[in-house]
Amino acid sequence: MPAYATNMRLKFPILALILEAVTIVLYAVFVVYDTGDAHGGGHHAEENNTHPDSPMTLYPMFQDVHVMIFIGFGFLMTFLKRYGFSSVGVNLLLAAFGLQWGLLLQNIWHLHDGKIRVSIDRMINADFSTATVLISFGAVLGKTSPVQLLIMTLLEITIFCINEHVVVEILGVSDVGASMTIHAFGAYFGLSVARVLYRPGLRSGHENDGSVYHSDLFAMIGTVFLWMFWPSFNSAIADPGDAQLRAVINTYFSLAACTLAAYATSSLVEKKGKLDMVHIQNATLAGGVAVGTCADMDIQPFGAMLIGTIAGIISTLGFKFLTPKLASKLGIQDTCGVHNLHGMPGILGGLAGIVASALNKKEGVSAARQAGGLASSLGFALVGGLITGLIMKIPFLGQPPDQNCFDDSIFWEVPEEEEETEERLTHGEYSPNKAEA
């Protein structure tokens, strides 16, 4: 059995403080407030030409996206029965570092007089960049240390920003809700990392790799927040006006149709027609992912519903049939099933964008370029994830041993554990040696 260096007393604080110190120095050199005389840049520079009248116009959209990142993603991953602290807590840590790093790297291509000007739309884009990491986090949830995950955040956002620049600026792809650049990228990056970090010891499962009644209920909080705010996510950086309105309407209807399809499919594939909470927590959101690329295009509400329906079906079927196959045949242990919520619906979104642009649903968008954007995102994700996974595999970075996976107590002070231990000691039911074994 390899030696696991899971004590984080020095390595985690030192890494976290060094990353923050370096970031502060870079901000001191490059970052200033946006005074309103220079605009553009970020996730879709060419779509940001029309800047809102007031610098605070986009603030409500920013808040919605912020809620999705910190509450939505955080609680969506609390379904594991003994891993809730890590799901919400590490989510907060990675997003807090990621948005600082993302804002720097996304705008390094858009310096004005050698400075990055911070505006609300750039903060929205910085939040978007962290979403990729939180998606990938879901694929390796329960099997990684905070040190490994900080390093993954650093590398993934760097690679994400390069791909985003290639797709949006160089290829001129339209991907307003980022089905390709965020969802497909984040999912396949995470799956690639998960493949490198494959654990034969978990092949037959793990007692903590499952939910209990209340942990599934907590995860539904994340689902409902994401579901409610997804129209903002897909429309936040669309051109103000008709395009933004279309993005809200298309996402609204895609999510609604997707939800019915997910419920129906779940009942169809489960014994006795019962609903599976895992499907409901995840597949009901696939419509938001899949409609992202063409959210601001003139696809009409029925087109959005069609995309959402297909997304709900493939996502649910993925959870039921594909996730077990990925684990057994390809050695990809995808804890949260990000392939079903972000991966396949992300590709579906990319394909929908290709079809919509071939049907001329948005001016100046070509099907060939859209296809290039999808290929670039998948390529960068798979290769980037592979390299990142190899770096994360270094034993010093504190990967938990198999028996301690999916368990908060290896990296957190967990209150009820101490109480349980004391209770069993007083009743004479507990032998410390037995517990260690």
ChimeraX attribute file (.defattr): number of C-alpha atoms within 10 A of each C-alpha:
attribute: neighborCount
match mode: 1-to-1
recipient: residues
	/A:1	4
	/A:2	6
	/A:3	11
	/A:4	13
	/A:5	14
	/A:6	19
	/A:7	15
	/A:8	16
	/A:9	8
	/A:10	8
	/A:11	15
	/A:12	18
	/A:13	12
	/A:14	13
	/A:15	14
	/A:16	16
	/A:17	11
	/A:18	12
	/A:19	16
	/A:20	15
	/A:21	12
	/A:22	11
	/A:23	16
	/A:24	14
	/A:25	11
	/A:26	13
	/A:27	17
	/A:28	10
	/A:29	12
	/A:30	18
	/A:31	19
	/A:32	13
	/A:33	10
	/A:34	16
	/A:35	11
	/A:36	13
	/A:37	7
	/A:38	12
	/A:39	20
	/A:40	19
	/A:41	24
	/A:42	32
	/A:43	28
	/A:44	24
	/A:45	17
	/A:46	16
	/A:47	18
	/A:48	18
	/A:49	13
	/A:50	13
	/A:51	17
	/A:52	13
	/A:53	9
	/A:54	9
	/A:55	14
	/A:56	13
	/A:57	13
	/A:58	19
	/A:59	17
	/A:60	13
	/A:61	22
	/A:62	23
	/A:63	14
	/A:64	20
	/A:65	27
	/A:66	19
	/A:67	17
	/A:68	26
	/A:69	24
	/A:70	22
	/A:71	20
	/A:72	25
	/A:73	26
	/A:74	28
	/A:75	29
	/A:76	27
	/A:77	28
	/A:78	26
	/A:79	26
	/A:80	25
	/A:81	19
	/A:82	22
	/A:83	25
	/A:84	22
	/A:85	19
	/A:86	25
	/A:87	25
	/A:88	19
	/A:89	15
	/A:90	19
	/A:91	26
	/A:92	18
	/A:93	16
	/A:94	23
	/A:95	27
	/A:96	14
	/A:97	18
	/A:98	27
	/A:99	22
	/A:100	19
	/A:101	23
	/A:102	28
	/A:103	27
	/A:104	23
	/A:105	21
	/A:106	24
	/A:107	26
	/A:108	17
	/A:109	15
	/A:110	17
	/A:111	14
	/A:112	14
	/A:113	8
	/A:114	11
	/A:115	17
	/A:116	26
	/A:117	24
	/A:118	18
	/A:119	19
	/A:120	17
	/A:121	26
	/A:122	25
	/A:123	20
	/A:124	25
	/A:125	24
	/A:126	25
	/A:127	24
	/A:128	26
	/A:129	32
	/A:130	28
	/A:131	26
	/A:132	27
	/A:133	29
	/A:134	28
	/A:135	29
	/A:136	31
	/A:137	33
	/A:138	26
	/A:139	27
	/A:140	26
	/A:141	26
	/A:142	25
	/A:143	23
	/A:144	21
	/A:145	24
	/A:146	21
	/A:147	21
	/A:148	22
	/A:149	24
	/A:150	23
	/A:151	19
	/A:152	23
	/A:153	26
	/A:154	18
	/A:155	17
	/A:156	28
	/A:157	25
	/A:158	20
	/A:159	21
	/A:160	27
	/A:161	23
	/A:162	16
	/A:163	22
	/A:164	29
	/A:165	22
	/A:166	17
	/A:167	26
	/A:168	23
	/A:169	18
	/A:170	12
	/A:171	17
	/A:172	20
	/A:173	26
	/A:174	30
	/A:175	29
	/A:176	29
	/A:177	31
	/A:178	27
	/A:179	34
	/A:180	36
	/A:181	32
	/A:182	27
	/A:183	30
	/A:184	32
	/A:185	36
	/A:186	37
	/A:187	34
	/A:188	30
	/A:189	35
	/A:190	35
	/A:191	33
	/A:192	25
	/A:193	30
	/A:194	27
	/A:195	22
	/A:196	19
	/A:197	21
	/A:198	20
	/A:199	15
	/A:200	11
	/A:201	11
	/A:202	16
	/A:203	12
	/A:204	9
	/A:205	11
	/A:206	14
	/A:207	12
	/A:208	17
	/A:209	18
	/A:210	16
	/A:211	19
	/A:212	12
	/A:213	10
	/A:214	13
	/A:215	20
	/A:216	21
	/A:217	18
	/A:218	18
	/A:219	26
	/A:220	23
	/A:221	19
	/A:222	24
	/A:223	25
	/A:224	19
	/A:225	19
	/A:226	25
	/A:227	24
	/A:228	15
	/A:229	22
	/A:230	26
	/A:231	29
	/A:232	24
	/A:233	28
	/A:234	31
	/A:235	25
	/A:236	25
	/A:237	27
	/A:238	25
	/A:239	21
	/A:240	17
	/A:241	9
	/A:242	13
	/A:243	19
	/A:244	22
	/A:245	16
	/A:246	23
	/A:247	30
	/A:248	23
	/A:249	18
	/A:250	32
	/A:251	34
	/A:252	26
	/A:253	25
	/A:254	34
	/A:255	31
	/A:256	20
	/A:257	23
	/A:258	29
	/A:259	25
	/A:260	17
	/A:261	24
	/A:262	31
	/A:263	21
	/A:264	16
	/A:265	22
	/A:266	27
	/A:267	16
	/A:268	13
	/A:269	16
	/A:270	12
	/A:271	10
	/A:272	8
	/A:273	12
	/A:274	12
	/A:275	18
	/A:276	16
	/A:277	18
	/A:278	19
	/A:279	25
	/A:280	19
	/A:281	23
	/A:282	27
	/A:283	34
	/A:284	30
	/A:285	30
	/A:286	34
	/A:287	39
	/A:288	38
	/A:289	35
	/A:290	40
	/A:291	39
	/A:292	35
	/A:293	31
	/A:294	33
	/A:295	36
	/A:296	29
	/A:297	25
	/A:298	20
	/A:299	23
	/A:300	14
	/A:301	16
	/A:302	13
	/A:303	17
	/A:304	31
	/A:305	23
	/A:306	16
	/A:307	30
	/A:308	35
	/A:309	25
	/A:310	20
	/A:311	35
	/A:312	37
	/A:313	23
	/A:314	22
	/A:315	32
	/A:316	28
	/A:317	19
	/A:318	22
	/A:319	21
	/A:320	19
	/A:321	11
	/A:322	17
	/A:323	20
	/A:324	17
	/A:325	14
	/A:326	17
	/A:327	18
	/A:328	13
	/A:329	8
	/A:330	11
	/A:331	19
	/A:332	24
	/A:333	27
	/A:334	25
	/A:335	23
	/A:336	25
	/A:337	26
	/A:338	29
	/A:339	29
	/A:340	27
	/A:341	32
	/A:342	32
	/A:343	30
	/A:344	24
	/A:345	33
	/A:346	34
	/A:347	23
	/A:348	27
	/A:349	34
	/A:350	31
	/A:351	21
	/A:352	23
	/A:353	33
	/A:354	25
	/A:355	17
	/A:356	22
	/A:357	24
	/A:358	15
	/A:359	13
	/A:360	16
	/A:361	17
	/A:362	18
	/A:363	8
	/A:364	10
	/A:365	18
	/A:366	22
	/A:367	18
	/A:368	13
	/A:369	19
	/A:370	29
	/A:371	16
	/A:372	19
	/A:373	27
	/A:374	25
	/A:375	16
	/A:376	19
	/A:377	27
	/A:378	23
	/A:379	16
	/A:380	21
	/A:381	27
	/A:382	20
	/A:383	16
	/A:384	22
	/A:385	29
	/A:386	21
	/A:387	15
	/A:388	24
	/A:389	24
	/A:390	12
	/A:391	17
	/A:392	24
	/A:393	16
	/A:394	11
	/A:395	15
	/A:396	15
	/A:397	23
	/A:398	23
	/A:399	25
	/A:400	22
	/A:401	18
	/A:402	14
	/A:403	12
	/A:404	16
	/A:405	23
	/A:406	25
	/A:407	22
	/A:408	18
	/A:409	16
	/A:410	16
	/A:411	17
	/A:412	12
	/A:413	11
	/A:414	14
	/A:415	9
	/A:416	9
	/A:417	11
	/A:418	11
	/A:419	11
	/A:420	11
	/A:421	16
	/A:422	13
	/A:423	13
	/A:424	13
	/A:425	13
	/A:426	9
	/A:427	9
	/A:428	9
	/A:429	9
	/A:430	15
	/A:431	11
	/A:432	9
	/A:433	7
	/A:434	7
	/A:435	8
	/A:436	6
	/A:437	5
